[in-house]
Amino acid sequence: MGGSAGDAVSSVHLAAVDLGASSGRVMLGRVGPGHLELTEVHRFPNEPVRAGNTLHWDILALWRGVLDGLRAAGPVTSIGVDSWAVDYGLLDATGALLGNPAHYRDGRTDGLAERVAKQLGEERLYTTTGLQQLPFNTLYQLAAAAGTPQLDIAHRLLLIPDLIAYWLTGQLGAELTNASTTQLYDLRRRAWATGLMADAGIRSELFPPLREPGSRIGPVRPDLGLPGSPEVVAVGSHDTASAVVGVPAAGDHFAYVSCGTWSLVGVELDAPVLTEASRRANFTNESGVDGTIRYLRNVMGLWLLQESLRTWNTADLPDLLRRAAREPAFRCVVDPDDPAFLPPGDMPARIADACRRAGEPVPATPAATVRCIMDSLALAHRRAVRQAQQLSGRHVDAVHVVGGGARNELLCQLTADACGLPVLAGPVEATALGNVLVQARATGIIGGDLAALRAVLRETQHIVRYEPRGDQAAWQAAEDRMGG
């Protein structure tokens, strides 16, 4: 990924720990003048475990994978950790973990979000936190845990990347791009929303001091036996925050789709949009690197495809996508944000059921189901991009698709067609690249603002351009059918 052999010799090594919903990995970044290169040194599965009635993350298996990866990476100058949002571990007064963190797809918050939001006031929640109403937000998870012995005796709450950073350094803190996803963070004050916590019956002393992305957390504990003497740096620890840093945009007039298990679709702003229209559209305002706002909607994303492949017990996605491309467009569409699609399970059966409920034809083959998913995701991207522009007043000239979805040629082309805008696909490793770039700036290897970091990406990363085709009226008609 870019750079000459001479550049590589003078480069500095940095480690990005990137924990995703289905796997974790440790990436080795080599950064120097005109040089930015990533190598995956270790990948490990992230397999949830159901115990009793609760779906958990296997956090100790993830910790082992992180350590194995950091040892395989060799000596590095610094380490940054990012992961998915909202989930947390609880520590006792000695700093010991009080059990495996619950998974956001667990059903313990079913029906709870509406009741808690009504109690606290939906308008107040939005004007304070700026967050999209999602049933698994940390606020609702804590409401579900109220009265449990584990929560009652807890001394500290750490979000997943902060927990890994604590185990690496012994330092407690909460990086604010991830803190802003909890629905317990005051977006305008850039502080914990202690008033909301009190009214929700949540102890504010559970929450550690906030950290800015780019701040230094501390050296790795010597007893871990990691090579060299690396320092842990707070990056955009919500993986989407790092992914948005990794968008190789030139200028401000772009939308992004950080496309993986979820599609995070939005624009980057200087200030939040806290209007009633924004709340009703269920758009979220999350803190980004350098004081930016990630104004976006969560769309269910490639989860629908991943669970379908699991149900069919096949890994031959390229063949399925080729066959799906030959299927008729818009034969059937579903709303990807249908709550029926949130839990794990037989996704093709649930898609078929959603089609029946909506009066749509039922896909008869796996290829037809995949085409239904691709058309539906492209339509959801179109809807979110258009709404983001309308609600924020930010005009968009192009859509950047980053993350694993950038490899999916069918989805990228359909997104260009649906939005009526060029799609610039890549880098696939935007999250790890954003993680490494923030580390590189924090340790003095490179300098500049976000525009300067993104210029490095444009110079060193491979980007594929897709031009829009087809009739916007047909896409509008299909979007009208999709509902949601």
N, C-alpha and C positions, 0 to 999 in steps of 0.2 A: 504494500500500500504506500507507494510514493517514496521519494528520497533516493539518494545515491549511496554507493558503498561507503564513500568517504563520510557522508553525513551519518550513516549508521554507526560508524566507529566512534563518533563523538557524542552519540545520543545517550540519554539518561533513561534508566529502566524504572518503570512505575507499575504497580499492580492494581488492577481493577477487579474487585469482588462484585459480581453481578448476580443477584439471586432472583430468579424468575419463578413463576407459578408452577412450571413443570420441571425446571432444571436450574441448577446453579453452575457457575463457572468462574474460574479465575483467568483473567486475561493479562498478558504481559504487554505493556505499552513501551515502545522505544520512541523517545521524543528528542529531537534536536533541530538545528537550523534547517528548514525546508524538509523536515522528515517527521512523519507520524506513521507508525507501524504497530499493528496489533497481532498478537499470536495467542491462540487459546492454548493454555498449558494444562488445564484440568477442567473436565466437565463431570458433573455428578447429578443423579436424579433427585428430584424433589417430589417425593411420593407421600401424600397425606395419609394419615392413619386414623381409622375410626376406632375409638375406645368407648364402650358403653354407648351413649346416645350422642356423643360429640365427635365431630371431625376435627382432628388436630394437624398441625404441622409437626414434622419430625425434626425439631430444631437441633437436636444433638447430632443427628446424621448430617445436617447442613453444616454445623460447626466443624465436624470432622472433615467434610469435603473442602471447606474453606482452608483449614490448616494444611491438608494434603496439597492443595493447589498452591498455597503460598510457599510451601517448601519446594515444590517442583519449579516454581518461578525463579528460584535462586535469589541472590542479593538484589534488593530494590531500594530506591531512595524513599519511596512513600507508598502507602496503601490507601485506597478509597473504597467505601462500601456503599452499594445501593441495593434496593429491593422493592418489592411491591409495597403498597401503602396499607394503612388502617389497622393491621394486626399488631399484637404486642405481647410481651412477656412481663410477668410480675416478679419482682424480687422481694425477698424478706429483708430484715434489718441487717443481716450479715452479708447481703449481696448475692445470696443463693437464689436460683430460679425456682419458682413455686409451681412447676408443672409445664407441660408442653403448651405453647400458645394455641388457641382455638383458630380454626380456619374461617376466613370470611364467608365461605360458601356453606358453612354449617347453618342449620335451620334454627338456631337458638334465638335469632332476632325476628323470626317470622311474625308479622303483625304488630311488632313492637314500635317500629319507627313512626308510624302514623300517630300512635298514642302519645309518645314522648314529644314529637314535634308539636302536637296540639297543646300539650301541657306547657311547653316552653314558648310557644308562639312561632309559627312558621316564618312570619315576616321578620321577627327579631332574630331568629336563627340565621336567616339569609343575610340580613344587613350587618350582622356581627361577623359571621364566618365566611360568607360568600359561597357556601358549598351547595352543590347539587345534592338533592335528597336521594340517598342510596341506603338500602336497608342494612348494609353491613358497616356503615361508618362507625368509627371507634366509639362515638357517643352512644350509639344504640347497643354495641357490644357490651359496654360497661353497664348500661341499664339492664341488659339481660343477665349480667353477672352479679347484680346487686344482691347483697345478703349471703353470698357464698363465702365459706370460710377462707378460701384462697384470697378473694378480694379484700375481705375484712382485715386480714393480717398483713397484706402487702405494704411494703415500705416505698417502693418505686415502681413506676410503669415505664418500660422502654419499648419503643417501636422496633421492628425487627432489625434494621441496619444499625440502630443505636445500641441494641443488645449485642450484636457482633462486635461493634467498636468497643463496647465496655469489656467484653471478654478479651479483646486484643490488648487493651491499654489499662483497664481498671478505672477509666474516667467516665463519669456519668454525664449525660447531656442529651438534648433533643435537637436534631438538625431541622431547621425551620421549613424547608420545602416539604418534608414528610409530615411535620407537625401540623402544617396547614391543611392536611387531608383528614384530620380527626373529627372535625366539626366541634372542636373545643379550643380553637385558636382564633384570636381576634385579628382579622386581616389588616385593619387600618392601624391598630395600635402595635402590631407586630409583637404580640405578647399572648400568653395563655389567657383564655376567656374565663377568668376565675368567677365572674358573676354567673355565667351560664352553668359552670360546674356546680356552684353552690345550689342553684335552683334545681339542678338535676340530681342532687344528692351525691355528687362525686367529689371526693377529697382532692383539693388542689395541690396538696403536698405530695401527691403521688407523682407529679410531673416535674422532671428535672429542668435545670436552666436550658434556655434555647441557645443554639449555635448557628452562626451564619455559615452558608456554604463557602468553602475556601479557607475557613479557619483551621488551625492546627489543633488536633485533639490531644496528641501525646505520643511518646515512643511506645513501641510494642514491648510488652512485658518480657524480660529476659528469660523467664522460666518456660516460655513457649518454644524456645529453641529455633526460632526462625533465622535464616541466614542474614548476615549484615545487621544493621541497626536501623530498620525502617521506622518512619514516623507515620501515624495514621492521620489523614487529612479529611475533614468533613467536606464531602462533595455534595452535589444535588442528590441526596440520599433516597428520595423518591425516584424510582427508575425513570419515570416520565420527565422529571426535571432534568436528569442527565441526558435523556434522549433529545429534549428540546435544545439543550446546548449543542448537541451533535447534529442539528439540522443545518446543512450547508447553504443557508439562504444568503442572498446578497440583497441588503435593504430590509425594510420593515413590512412590505406588502406581500406577505406569504401566509398560507395556512399550513398546518402540519397534521399528518395522521401518523401517530406513533402506533404501529400496527403489529400486534402480537396476539396473545390471549385476549386482550382488550384492544379496541381501537380508541385511542385518545385523540379527539379531533377538535382543533381549535386554532386560535391565533395568540400571538405574544403581545402583551400590552404593557403600558407604563403604570396603569392604575386599574383597580377593579371596576367591574360593572355590577352595581348592586340595585338595579332598578326592579320594579315589580314585573316588568315584561321579561327580564332575564330570569327572575325566580320562577315564573310560570313556565318558561321554556326549559327549566331544569339545567341551566348552565352553571358551571362551577368556576370559581376563582381560586386558584392555588398559587402559592408563592413560588417564584422561580429564582434562578441564579441572578445575581446583580440587581436585586430589587424588582425584577419583572413579575408580571402576572401571567400565569398560564390560564387563559380563558378558554374553556373547552367543555365538551360533553363526553362522558364515558359511553361508548357503544360496545355491545357485547363482544364483537371482534371474532378472531379466528378460533375462539373457544368452540363455536358451533361446528367448525370443520374438524378440530382436534378430537372432540368427543364423538363425532361421526366416524372418524377413522378408527378410534378405539372400539366402537361398537362393531364395525365391519371387520376388525382385526386385520387391517391391511396397512402397509407402510408405503404403498405405491401411489403416492400423491401425484407425481408428475403425469402418470397415465390417466388418473381420474380427472386432472385439470385439462388435459388435452381433449378428453371425451366431453367434459363439461362445456368447453369452448364451442363444440359443435352442436350443443343443445340449443333449441330456440330461446331467444331472450324473453324474459318477463313471463314465461309460461306460468310460473307461480312465484309469489314473493311473500315474505313474512317480515314482521317487525323484529329485528334482532334483539331488541330490548324487552321483549315479552318476558315477564318474570318466570315463566315456565321453563326457560332455557338456562336459568342460573345454576341449578344444582347439577352435579355429575349424573350420568346415566345414559339411557338410550336416546341420543339426540335425533337420529332419523325418525324415530317413532313420534317424538314430540314435534318435530317440524311437520310431519304428516298431519298430526292432530291440529296444529295451528292452522294449516291450510284448510282443513275441513271446517274449522270454526269460522274462518274468514270467507268461506265460499270459494276458495282457490282450488285449482286442480291439484291433486296429490301427486308428488313426484314418484314415479314408478321404478326408478333405477338409482343406484348410487350416483351415477353421472348427473342425473336430473336433480338429485338432492344437492349435489355440489353446486350446480348452476344456480339453483334457488338460493343457496347461501351466498354465492358470489354476487349475484344481482342485488340481493337484499342488503349486503354490506355496502356495496357501491352506492345504493340509494340512501342508506343511513349516513354515509360520508357526505353525500351531496346535501342532505338536509342539514347536517351539522355545520358544514362550511358556509352554507347560505345564511343560516340563522346567526352564526358567529359574526358575519359581516353586518347583518342588519342590526343586531343588538349592540355591537361595539362601535359601529361607525368606521371600522377599519376595512378598507378596500383590499381585495386579494387579487394578485396577478397570477399566482401559481400555487400548486399544492405539493408539498414535500411529503412523500411517504418514506418513513424510516422504520427500522426494526425488521423483524422476520418477514413481515408482509411485503417488504420491498422486493423479495425474491419471487413473489407470486405475480407473474406477468399478466395473467388473466385479470386478477383483482386490480392491478395498477392501471391497465388499459380501461377497464370498466369504470374505475373511479375518475379517470380523465374524461371519459365519455359522459358520465353522469354529472360531473361538476361543470363541464364545458370549459375546462381550464387545463393547461399543461400540467402533467404530473412529473415530478422529478423524484425518481426512486433511488434510495440509498442515502447514506450507507446503512447496510443491514446491522452493523454493530454500532449504531448511533449512541446507545446507552453507555457502552464501555468507552467509546471515544469521548463522549461528554464528561464521563467520570475522569478519564486520564487528562483531558485538557484542563479541567479545574485544578487537579493536582499539580500539573505542570506549571500553571500560573502561580499557585500558592507557594511552590518551592522555588520560584524565580527562574524556571527554565525558559518560559516564554512570558510575554507581557501583553497588555492591551485589554480592550473590552470584549463583549460578546461578538461584535462584528469582526474583531481581529482573530478571535478563536475560530469563527466560522470561515474566515478566509483561509486558514490553515487546512480546513477540511476540503474546501473547493480545490486547493492545490494538490492534495494528496489522495483523495478518495474517488472511487469510480461511481459515477451517477448516470442513470439511464433516464432518458426523456421520453414521455408518452404524450402524443398530441391528441386532443379530443376529436372524436368522430361522431357522426350520427345526428339524430333529431332530438333536440331538447324537449320538444312537445311529448315525444314518446316516453322520455324519462320522467317528465312531470306527471303523465298519466299513471305510470307505474308507481311513482311515489304516493300519489293519491290513493291507489289501491292498498299500499303498504300500511297506511294508517299510523298508529302509535302516537 
